[in-house]
C-alpha cells in the first residue's frame, strides 16, 4: 500500500473507508440477512443505487421465503434486479471497516 502526502500533511491512499450496515433483503425467492459496506459519509440508499448489477453482502444468512433451510456464507453477490426490498436492521451508528 502506498500513501502519498501533500504539502499540508494530508494523506491519500487507495483504501476506501467503509462502514458496515446490517441489513435484511427480500428477493424474489429468498430472505437474506447480512452486512452491506457503505462508503464513509454515504447513506445506505447511495450504495444500493449504484449502477453495478450486483450488491455485495458479507456475513450472510440465506433463508427460503418460508424462513426455512438456512444457509450461511462469508460473501454473496445479490443481483439488484431480484431485490424486492432492503432495510437496515440496526439504527445505531455503523462500524468502520
N, C-alpha and C positions, 0 to 999 in steps of 0.2 A: 504494500500500500504506500502510495506516495502522497505526502502532504506538502502543499505549497503555501507560503506565507506572503502577504502583501506588505507594503511599507508601514502599515499601521499595526501589523501583528495579527491581522485576521487570517485564519487558515481556510484552505479549500481542500476538499477530499472527494474521492469518487464514491464514498459511502453515503447512502441516503438514510437519514434518521427517520424511523417509523415508529408509530405507536400501535399497540395490539388492541383490537376491539373484538370482544367476544360477541358472536352473532348466532342467530338462528336463521336458516334459509329453508324455504319451502320451494321445491322444484316440482315439475310435472309428476315425478314418480317417487321422490324421497324427501325426508325431513333431515336436515343437516345442521349439526351444531359444530362450531369451530371458531378459529381466530382469523380475522382479516387484518392485514397490516396496512395502515394508513400513513401517508407522509405526514411528518410532524407539522402541525398548523393547518392541515386539511381536515375536512369533515368526512364521515363515512360516505355520504352521498357523492362527494368528489371522487372517491375511489371506485364506487360501483358504477359511476357514469363514464369511466374511462373507455376509450374506443376498442380496447382489446377484446377478443372473443371470449376469453376465459378469465374468471375471477379466482386468483389463488387463495386457498384456505388451508390453514395448518391446524394440527391437533384436532382432527376431525372425528366426529361420531356420526355415522350414517344409519338412518332407520328407514324402513319402508313406511308408506303412508299410514299403516295401521299401528305404527310405533313398535314394530317387531323386527326381529332379525338384525340386531345392532352389529355394525362393523366399525372398526376404527382404522385410522391411517394418520401418519405424520403430515401428509400433504394430499390435497385434492384440488384439481383444476375444474371449476364448475363452469359449464357453458352458460354464459349470461342470458342466452335466448331461452333457457329452460327455467330460469328463476321466476317464480310467481310473486314471492315477497321475500324480503330480507329485513331483519330488525336487530338492533343491538340488544343484548340481554343484560348488560350492566350499564348503569347510568353514572358510575364513578369514573374518575379520570383513568385513562388507559395507561398501560405500562409502556415504557420506552424500550425500543429494541436497538 
